[in-house]
Each structure stands twice: as C-alpha cells, then as structure tokens.
C-alpha cells in the first residue's frame, strides 16, 4: 500500500524537482546580466572624480543593486518628489484639493522660477496641480516654494517619518542660500528615494487613482539625466536635481514588461558634466538589461514580430 502511494506521487515529485532545477538555471542566467550591470556601475564609479551612490530595484522580481545605498546625499530638486507626495496625501485626506486656486504674487519669485516669472502677479491664477506640474516639469522654484507653504515643511517630514524614511528631509525652501550655508540641506539616500518611489508605485502613499495622477505628473517630459540615452518613447517618472558639485536623478522607468526604479546620486563632483554623464551611462546600462529581460522568454529567447515565423 505504501509502495503504491509512493509510486503515485513520484511523477509529481520528479516534475517539481525538474521545475525547480529549470527555475534555478534561469535565475543563474539572469544573475549574469545583473553581475555585468554591477561591473559597469563599478567602472563608472571608479572613473568619476566625486562620490556616487545608487539604488536600482526590479519591480517584477524585487532584486536590488546598491552602491553607498544608505549614505546621505544632498537632493537639490529631487526632494520635490517628497513635496509632491505630501500634496497628494493631503488631497486624499481632504485637507486641500488639487484644484484649489492660487493667485501668483510678486513676492513668490526666486531665481530659476522659469514659468512663474512670466506670469502676472496679482492677476494670474493657477491650481495646486498646476503648481505641481511646474515644479516637476521645469523645476520651477517659485511654484515649489508656494507648495511648501501650502502643505507645510514639517508635514512633509512627518510623512517621510511615517513611511520609515528617516533620512529624507525637507529642511529649506528652494534657493534659500542662507539656510544652505547654515547646513540646512534637503537630503535623502539612494535606498530611501527608491523606497519612496516604490511606495508611490504600489499605492502605499495615496490611493490608486491619485497615485496614477502623481506618476503622470512625474512622467512629464523634462530635461534630465536618466532619459538622456534611452529611447524617446519610454515612459519615465523622474525628478532630477542640480547644485554646484551635485547631480542627481531618481525615477521609475516603465520598460516594457519590466518596470524598474533607478536612483543615482553624485556629490563632491569636480565636474558636474561628468556627474551627468555617469548617471546617463548607468541609466543606459540598466535599461539595456531590463528591456532585454522584458522581451525575452525565461530561457533568454527574444521573439520579435519580424522573426516570429522562424523555427
């Protein structure tokens, strides 16, 4: 009786074992690609006259790659992702509406205000969502400062604390040089910016509908470093940041069938251009890997429409 029972389940055990072996073999092949990406990151880091930090997350498998992932970096305009998250959280909680109007004031204007500088103080009215779009698309600092006043700097930091992001802090308004010289810098780590974007993507910051709209704003085409060497039709929800000696970019890249998060931060740069090129080179290498994983079968075979008739 026992022998009969064993014989009846043996084919299932054999099938399960074969599946696990195949899965392991597939995983080992994909790890080769991850190792090659890690090698490129190491090469870029070695060649950069400055300090580089990085976090990459595969939103399909959960695999990660870090370099100085828990080191604190100045964020420049990348911190505006946290402001955006707080705006949408307060919209969800009913503390404000994305459609609430704001009348532009002359006192709002600071350097790099871009669109706001061209508006008519005391007359032009915009909504909170308009301000958010300006903050993200052209990194308008006046729009950013208005939103900081509207949502509250401490509320932004309380949200980061609630999301278990203790090193992500908004400590000053945009272009507040006095605060910066006093050491009040806007900061985060590669891992925490990755986690913040992951939480937005997963609908943990706000509900699905608001998350989709938040990501729509972050996906507004902009001059930045992650997309620089990527195909123009790839959707990228990102926010770059620039300061003297600092270049950053953090975002979600919606590669076909294989979305991922990439956060690259550089500081102590001898050349800002070199920092930008480092971010773009790492971004291009990451995209090549994820795009390949998204198009390939579990064995690595890619079947394009042009060769689908081949054996």
C-alpha positions as CSV (number, residue, x, y, z in Angstrom):
1,X,0.0,0.0,0.0
2,X,2.8,2.4,0.9
3,X,4.8,1.4,-2.2
4,X,1.7,2.1,-4.3
5,X,1.2,5.5,-2.7
6,X,4.9,6.4,-3.3
7,X,4.7,5.4,-7.0
8,X,1.6,7.6,-7.4
9,X,3.3,10.7,-6.1
10,X,6.7,10.0,-7.6
11,X,5.9,11.6,-11.0
12,X,4.8,14.8,-9.2
13,X,8.0,14.9,-7.2
14,X,10.0,14.4,-10.3
15,X,8.1,17.1,-12.1
16,X,8.5,19.6,-9.2
17,X,12.2,18.8,-9.0
18,X,12.7,19.4,-12.7
19,X,10.8,22.7,-12.5
20,X,13.0,23.9,-9.6
21,X,16.2,23.0,-11.5
22,X,14.9,24.8,-14.6
23,X,14.0,27.8,-12.5
24,X,17.4,27.9,-10.8
25,X,19.1,27.7,-14.2
26,X,17.0,30.5,-15.5
27,X,17.8,32.6,-12.4
28,X,21.5,31.9,-12.8
29,X,21.5,33.2,-16.3
30,X,19.7,36.4,-15.3
31,X,22.2,36.9,-12.5
32,X,24.9,37.0,-15.1
33,X,23.2,40.1,-16.5
34,X,23.0,41.7,-13.1
35,X,26.6,41.0,-12.5
36,X,27.5,42.7,-15.8
37,X,25.4,45.7,-14.7
38,X,27.2,45.8,-11.4
39,X,30.5,45.7,-13.2
40,X,29.5,48.8,-15.3
41,X,28.4,50.6,-12.2
42,X,31.8,49.9,-10.6
43,X,33.6,51.1,-13.7
44,X,31.6,54.4,-13.7
45,X,32.2,54.9,-10.0
46,X,35.9,54.2,-10.4
47,X,36.2,56.8,-13.2
48,X,34.2,59.5,-11.6
49,X,36.1,62.3,-9.7
50,X,33.5,62.5,-7.0
51,X,31.2,60.3,-4.8
52,X,28.4,58.2,-6.4
53,X,25.5,56.5,-4.8
54,X,23.0,54.2,-6.4
55,X,19.9,52.1,-5.8
56,X,18.2,50.0,-8.5
57,X,15.0,47.9,-7.9
58,X,13.4,45.4,-10.2
59,X,9.7,46.0,-9.6
60,X,9.0,42.5,-11.1
61,X,11.4,40.3,-9.1
62,X,12.3,42.6,-6.2
63,X,16.0,42.2,-6.8
64,X,18.1,45.3,-5.9
65,X,21.5,46.7,-6.6
66,X,23.1,49.3,-4.2
67,X,26.2,51.4,-4.1
68,X,26.5,53.6,-1.0
69,X,22.8,53.0,-0.7
70,X,22.4,54.3,2.8
71,X,24.7,57.3,2.5
72,X,23.1,60.7,2.8
73,X,23.3,62.9,-0.3
74,X,22.1,66.4,-1.0
75,X,19.0,66.1,-3.1
76,X,18.7,69.5,-4.8
77,X,15.4,69.4,-6.8
78,X,15.0,65.7,-6.4
79,X,13.5,66.4,-3.0
80,X,10.4,67.8,-4.8
81,X,9.2,64.2,-5.1
82,X,8.6,64.3,-1.3
83,X,6.7,67.6,-1.7
84,X,4.6,66.1,-4.4
85,X,3.8,63.1,-2.3
86,X,2.7,65.3,0.6
87,X,0.5,67.4,-1.8
88,X,-1.3,64.2,-2.9
89,X,-1.6,62.8,0.6
90,X,-3.3,66.0,1.8
91,X,-5.6,65.9,-1.3
92,X,-6.6,62.3,-0.3
93,X,-7.1,63.4,3.3
94,X,-9.3,66.3,2.3
95,X,-7.0,69.0,3.7
96,X,-6.8,70.6,0.3
97,X,-7.8,70.0,-3.3
98,X,-5.6,69.7,-6.4
99,X,-8.0,72.2,-8.0
100,X,-7.6,74.8,-5.2
101,X,-6.7,78.1,-6.9
102,X,-3.7,80.3,-6.1
103,X,-3.1,83.9,-7.2
104,X,0.6,84.5,-8.2
105,X,2.4,87.1,-6.1
106,X,5.4,89.2,-6.8
107,X,7.0,88.0,-3.5
108,X,6.9,84.4,-4.8
109,X,9.7,85.0,-7.3
110,X,13.1,83.5,-6.7
111,X,15.9,82.5,-9.2
112,X,15.0,79.7,-11.5
113,X,11.3,80.4,-11.3
114,X,11.0,79.7,-15.0
115,X,7.3,79.8,-15.8
116,X,6.2,81.7,-12.7
117,X,8.4,84.7,-13.7
118,X,6.4,85.1,-16.8
119,X,3.0,85.2,-15.0
120,X,1.2,88.4,-13.9
121,X,1.4,88.9,-10.1
122,X,-1.9,89.7,-8.5
123,X,-3.9,88.5,-11.6
124,X,-2.8,85.1,-12.8
125,X,-4.5,82.2,-11.0
126,X,-3.2,78.6,-11.0
127,X,-4.2,75.4,-9.2
128,X,-2.2,73.3,-6.8
129,X,-1.9,70.7,-9.6
130,X,-0.6,73.4,-12.0
131,X,2.0,74.4,-9.4
132,X,3.0,70.7,-9.1
133,X,3.3,70.4,-12.8
134,X,5.6,73.5,-13.0
135,X,7.6,72.1,-10.0
136,X,8.3,68.8,-11.7
137,X,8.4,69.6,-15.5
138,X,10.6,72.7,-15.3
139,X,11.7,72.5,-11.7
140,X,10.1,76.0,-11.1
141,X,11.4,77.0,-7.7
142,X,8.7,79.7,-7.0
143,X,6.0,77.1,-7.6
144,X,7.9,74.7,-5.3
145,X,8.0,77.2,-2.5
146,X,4.3,78.1,-2.8
147,X,3.6,74.4,-2.4
148,X,5.9,74.1,0.6
149,X,3.9,76.9,2.2
150,X,0.6,75.2,1.3
151,X,1.4,71.7,2.5
152,X,3.8,72.6,5.3
153,X,7.5,71.7,5.6
154,X,7.1,69.8,8.8
155,X,4.1,67.9,7.4
156,X,6.4,66.7,4.5
157,X,8.9,65.4,7.0
158,X,6.2,63.8,9.1
159,X,5.1,61.9,6.1
160,X,8.6,60.7,5.4
161,X,8.8,59.6,9.0
162,X,5.6,57.7,8.7
163,X,6.9,56.0,5.5
164,X,10.0,54.9,7.5
165,X,12.3,57.2,5.6
166,X,14.3,58.9,8.5
167,X,17.0,60.4,6.3
168,X,14.7,62.0,3.7
169,X,14.2,65.6,4.9
170,X,13.0,68.9,3.5
171,X,14.9,71.5,5.6
172,X,14.7,74.6,3.5
173,X,12.9,76.3,0.6
174,X,14.4,76.4,-2.8
175,X,17.2,78.9,-3.4
176,X,17.5,79.7,0.4
177,X,21.3,80.1,0.3
178,X,21.4,81.3,3.9
179,X,19.8,78.1,5.1
180,X,22.1,76.1,3.0
181,X,25.2,77.8,4.4
182,X,23.9,77.0,7.9
183,X,23.8,73.3,7.0
184,X,20.1,73.0,6.4
185,X,20.2,71.0,3.2
186,X,17.5,68.9,1.6
187,X,18.7,65.3,1.9
188,X,18.0,61.6,1.3
189,X,19.7,58.4,0.5
190,X,19.6,56.2,-2.7
191,X,17.7,53.5,-0.8
192,X,15.1,55.9,0.7
193,X,14.4,57.7,-2.6
194,X,14.0,54.2,-4.2
195,X,11.6,53.2,-1.4
196,X,9.6,56.4,-1.7
197,X,9.1,55.8,-5.4
198,X,8.3,52.2,-4.7
199,X,5.6,53.2,-2.2
200,X,4.1,55.6,-4.7
201,X,4.1,52.9,-7.4
202,X,2.5,50.4,-5.1
203,X,-0.2,52.8,-4.0
204,X,1.0,53.0,-0.4
205,X,1.3,56.8,-0.2
206,X,-2.1,57.5,-1.7
207,X,-4.9,55.5,-3.4
208,X,-4.5,54.1,-6.9
209,X,-6.3,56.9,-8.7
210,X,-4.2,59.6,-7.0
211,X,-1.0,57.5,-7.4
212,X,-1.7,57.3,-11.2
213,X,-2.1,61.1,-11.4
214,X,1.0,61.7,-9.3
215,X,3.0,59.4,-11.6
216,X,1.5,61.2,-14.6
217,X,2.9,64.5,-13.4
218,X,6.3,62.9,-12.6
219,X,6.3,61.5,-16.2
220,X,6.1,64.9,-17.8
221,X,9.0,65.1,-20.3
222,X,11.8,67.1,-18.9
223,X,15.5,67.8,-19.4
224,X,17.1,65.2,-17.2
225,X,19.8,62.5,-17.0
226,X,18.1,59.2,-16.7
227,X,16.3,59.5,-20.1
228,X,19.3,61.1,-21.9
229,X,20.4,57.9,-23.7
230,X,17.1,56.0,-23.6
231,X,14.5,55.6,-26.5
232,X,12.2,58.7,-26.7
233,X,9.0,56.6,-26.4
234,X,9.9,55.1,-23.0
235,X,7.8,56.5,-20.1
236,X,9.9,57.8,-17.2
237,X,8.6,59.2,-14.0
238,X,11.6,61.0,-12.6
239,X,12.9,64.2,-10.9
240,X,16.5,65.3,-11.4
241,X,18.4,67.7,-9.2
242,X,21.3,70.1,-9.7
243,X,23.5,72.0,-7.3
244,X,27.1,73.1,-7.6
245,X,29.1,69.9,-7.2
246,X,25.9,67.8,-7.2
247,X,23.9,66.0,-9.8
248,X,21.0,63.5,-9.0
249,X,18.2,61.8,-10.8
250,X,15.6,59.4,-9.3
251,X,12.7,57.8,-11.1
252,X,10.7,54.9,-12.3
253,X,11.4,53.6,-15.8
254,X,8.5,51.8,-17.4
255,X,10.4,49.4,-19.6
256,X,8.1,47.0,-21.4
257,X,7.0,44.2,-19.1
258,X,9.9,45.0,-16.7
259,X,9.5,48.4,-14.9
260,X,12.2,49.4,-12.5
261,X,13.4,52.1,-10.2
262,X,16.7,53.8,-10.5
263,X,18.2,56.5,-8.2
264,X,21.6,57.8,-8.9
265,X,23.2,60.5,-6.8
266,X,26.6,62.2,-7.1
267,X,28.3,64.8,-4.9
268,X,31.7,66.3,-4.4
269,X,31.9,66.5,-8.1
270,X,35.0,68.0,-9.8
271,X,32.9,68.3,-13.0
272,X,29.1,68.5,-13.0
273,X,29.1,67.3,-16.6
274,X,31.0,64.2,-15.6
275,X,28.3,63.6,-12.9
276,X,25.6,63.9,-15.5
277,X,27.3,61.5,-17.9
278,X,27.8,59.0,-15.1
279,X,24.1,59.0,-14.3
280,X,23.2,58.7,-18.0
281,X,25.7,55.8,-18.6
282,X,24.4,53.8,-15.7
283,X,20.8,54.5,-16.7
284,X,21.5,53.3,-20.3
285,X,23.1,50.1,-19.0
286,X,20.2,49.4,-16.6
287,X,17.7,50.0,-19.4
288,X,19.5,47.6,-21.7
289,X,19.3,44.8,-19.1
290,X,15.6,45.4,-18.1
291,X,14.5,45.9,-21.7
292,X,16.1,42.5,-22.6
293,X,14.5,40.8,-19.6
294,X,11.1,42.2,-20.5
295,X,11.3,41.0,-24.1
296,X,12.9,37.6,-23.5
297,X,11.5,34.2,-22.5
298,X,12.6,32.5,-19.3
299,X,15.4,31.0,-21.4
300,X,16.5,34.3,-22.9
301,X,15.0,33.8,-26.3
302,X,13.6,37.0,-27.9
303,X,10.9,36.6,-30.4
304,X,10.2,39.8,-32.4
305,X,7.4,40.2,-34.9
306,X,9.9,40.2,-37.8
307,X,11.3,36.7,-36.9
308,X,8.2,35.0,-35.3
309,X,8.0,32.6,-38.3
310,X,11.5,31.2,-37.7
311,X,11.9,27.7,-36.1
